Amino acid sequence: MVIDEVGYHDYGTPATQAECDALGLSCKGVNCVILKNHGLLTLGRTIPTAFLRMYFLEHACSEQIAAMSLNTELTPIAPEVLEEVKQRYGTYRANANFGTLEWNAMIRLLERNGIKYK
């Protein structure tokens, strides 16, 4: 879901204008950014969109680490498979409501479990 939306950023000195500018450039053209040695960042028009992207990115990273722990050579995803994924999910990801269904489900889960978040 996010493989073609990922960029990377060499995280530098926090809270400087230069770092803010560099991070902005790293975010250009992507919706998911891996901050090297720091963490993950996702972007979206809405909180639900950014949330769902983070969910997929975090799970992709977990799967990558699990695969790497096998100490075998990883097989890259074939370009034609990546193109099929883009075609299959591109419209879904571009939808203005992307993430809303999942976000609402998470809110209901919090409320059902009595979690105070407001």
C-alpha positions as CSV (number, residue, x, y, z in Angstrom):
1,M,0.0,0.0,0.0
2,V,2.9,2.4,0.6
3,I,5.9,1.1,-1.3
4,D,5.6,3.7,-4.0
5,E,5.0,6.5,-1.5
6,V,8.2,6.2,0.6
7,G,11.1,8.6,0.8
8,Y,14.0,8.9,3.2
9,H,15.5,11.7,5.3
10,D,18.9,11.9,7.0
11,Y,17.7,13.3,10.3
12,G,20.0,16.1,11.4
13,T,19.9,18.7,14.2
14,P,16.4,19.1,15.6
15,A,14.6,22.4,15.7
16,T,16.7,24.4,13.3
17,Q,15.4,26.1,10.2
18,A,17.9,24.2,8.0
19,E,16.6,20.9,9.3
20,C,13.0,22.0,8.8
21,D,13.8,23.0,5.2
22,A,15.7,19.7,4.6
23,L,12.8,17.7,6.0
24,G,10.4,19.6,3.7
25,L,12.4,18.7,0.7
26,S,12.5,15.0,1.8
27,C,8.7,15.1,2.0
28,K,8.3,16.5,-1.5
29,G,6.5,14.0,-3.7
30,V,6.0,11.3,-1.1
31,N,3.5,10.6,1.7
32,C,5.7,8.4,3.9
33,V,9.1,9.3,5.1
34,I,11.6,7.2,7.0
35,L,13.7,9.4,9.2
36,K,17.0,7.6,9.3
37,N,18.0,6.8,12.9
38,H,14.9,8.5,14.1
39,G,11.5,7.1,13.1
40,L,8.6,7.3,10.7
41,L,6.6,10.2,9.4
42,T,3.4,10.1,7.3
43,L,1.5,12.8,5.5
44,G,-2.1,13.2,4.5
45,R,-4.8,15.7,3.7
46,T,-6.6,14.4,6.9
47,I,-5.6,12.8,10.2
48,P,-7.3,9.5,9.1
49,T,-5.3,9.4,5.9
50,A,-2.0,10.0,7.7
51,F,-3.0,7.4,10.4
52,L,-3.8,4.7,7.8
53,R,-0.5,5.4,6.0
54,M,1.4,5.1,9.3
55,Y,-0.4,1.8,9.9
56,F,0.7,0.4,6.6
57,L,4.2,1.8,6.8
58,E,4.8,0.5,10.3
59,H,3.6,-3.0,9.3
60,A,5.7,-2.9,6.1
61,C,8.8,-2.1,8.2
62,S,8.0,-4.9,10.7
63,E,7.7,-7.3,7.8
64,Q,11.0,-6.1,6.4
65,I,12.8,-6.6,9.7
66,A,11.2,-10.1,10.1
67,A,12.3,-11.1,6.6
68,M,15.8,-9.7,7.2
69,S,16.1,-11.8,10.4
70,L,16.0,-14.9,8.3
71,N,19.6,-14.2,7.1
72,T,18.7,-15.0,3.5
73,E,18.9,-12.8,0.4
74,L,15.6,-10.9,0.0
75,T,14.0,-11.0,-3.4
76,P,13.0,-7.5,-4.6
77,I,9.4,-7.1,-5.7
78,A,9.2,-7.3,-9.5
79,P,8.4,-4.0,-11.3
80,E,5.3,-5.5,-12.9
81,V,3.9,-6.4,-9.5
82,L,4.6,-2.9,-8.2
83,E,2.7,-1.5,-11.2
84,E,-0.2,-3.8,-10.6
85,V,-0.3,-2.7,-6.9
86,K,-0.3,1.0,-8.0
87,Q,-3.2,0.3,-10.4
88,R,-5.1,-1.7,-7.8
89,Y,-4.8,0.7,-4.9
90,G,-4.0,4.0,-6.6
91,T,-7.7,5.0,-6.9
92,Y,-8.4,3.9,-3.3
93,R,-5.4,5.9,-1.9
94,A,-6.4,9.0,-3.9
95,N,-10.0,8.9,-2.6
96,A,-10.7,11.9,-0.3
97,N,-12.1,9.5,2.3
98,F,-9.0,7.3,2.4
99,G,-8.5,6.2,6.0
100,T,-11.9,7.5,7.3
101,L,-13.5,4.1,7.6
102,E,-10.5,2.7,9.5
103,W,-10.2,5.8,11.7
104,N,-13.8,5.7,12.7
105,A,-13.4,2.0,13.6
106,M,-10.4,2.9,15.8
107,I,-12.4,5.6,17.6
108,R,-15.3,3.2,18.2
109,L,-12.8,0.7,19.6
110,L,-11.3,3.3,22.0
111,E,-14.8,4.3,23.1
112,R,-15.9,0.7,23.6
113,N,-12.8,0.0,25.7
114,G,-13.4,3.2,27.8
115,I,-10.3,4.9,26.7
116,K,-10.4,8.7,27.4
117,Y,-9.0,10.6,24.5
118,K,-11.0,13.8,24.2
